[in-house]
Amino acid sequence: MQGTISVRNLVKTFVSKDETVTALDNVTLTTPPNRILTLLGPSGCGKTTLLRCIAGLESPDSGEILIGDEVVWSKEKAISLPPERRGLGMVFQSYAIWPHMTVFGNVAYPLQMRKVPKPEVEKQVKKILSLVQLDGYENRPATNLSGGQQQRVALARALVAEPKVILFDEPLSNLDAKLRESTRKELREFLSELAISAIYVTHDQVEALTISDDIAVMRKGIVVERGTPQDIYLRSNNRFVVDFIGRANFLEATIKSYQSANRCTVTSPLGDIICNAPEGLETGTSVTIYTRPESFTVVPPESSPLDNEFEATVTNILFAGEAHEVEFTIGKATVLAKMEFDVPLNKGDKVRLYIDPEWCRVLRPQVLNPQEEV
């Protein structure tokens, strides 16, 4: 299918000082057409290696890579298309702006290499510079631009040849926090307007959640979970994913009973609590439950008692910019909650704290990959 990339059973190893490191361990995935797939994970998880294999900058050990319906790499079929024949655009972390060229020269270069007629080059460059809001910058030296503007030049150069898919390798990591926030919003709008497929590599969880249609979380060369940003953040069943993306309270618990196929009561250090649970776990099973800090609500004193309501004591309050981070002691446990400023709390206060069962979730016991730590 046009605008998709399929990776099948891809393996890539590196040998360093007599040690073999498996960067990609039998990775299989297909990108959604005209959508943004983000490869997210910590340093060394294999995300950039996977991107470089797709781009043709690294050769895998085994497996297959298809762009659309065309096989561009296969050891078994002895196929290895060079990067320039794969029809991909790429934006690097360093932007790779040519300092001796103007903005126009940088953006026009891919078309000039393809011997596109000069009038068509001028038309395409003007169109793409307008899209990335660099009208009037054609004759300016590229290195005289701000970091955000240089990032747009790199994006324009990647888009001007109308690639099948565009690849991004940590493209915003050199920008300061405020500029990074505005630029990722612009980038999301550009890609949505063009309806272009993209693979985006980042280790920044917020960036992944805000820019993506689909996220593949990687660890130690494997894809451990894949889903929409909402699914990955709110409904993950993988402890590594939950812990890596955002903050969470983890508690060991035991399943006590089921109220429905996906609702159960567990016994925990908080006391008995109703949780969202995967099907098929027997009563008596030892599990881990988790809640996000924003899942807690202070119940007004005059309200009627609720399920999943607990007596809690405020043990610490920290100012965290847009909210307070509050530590509560409940039973034998301490949990972290995020509270808006209009909730009046002081250290030592005793309150009624409600936890929405939908956002208190049971993790399915994991079958560990041989590479993963126990």
Buried (B, 14 or more C-beta within 10 A) or exposed (E): EEBBBBBBEBBBBEEEEEEEEBBBBBBEBEBBBBBBBBBBBEEBBBBBBBBBBBBBBBEBBBBBBBBBEEBBBBBEEEEBBEBEEBBBBBBBBEBEBBEEBBBBBBBBBBBEEEEBEEEEBBEBBBEBBEBBEBEEBBEBBBEEBEBBBBBBBBBBBBBBBBBBBBBBBBBBEBBEEEBBBEBBEBBBEBBEEBEBBBBBBBBBBBBBBBBBBBBBBBBBBBBBBBBBBEBBBBBBBBBBBBEBBBEBBBBEBEBBEBEEEBBBBBEBBBBBBBBBBBEEBEEEBEBBBBBBBBBBBBBEEEEEEEEBBBEBBBBEBEEEEEBBBBBBBBEEBBBBBBBEEEEEBEEEBEBBBBBBBBBBBBBBBEEEEEEEEE
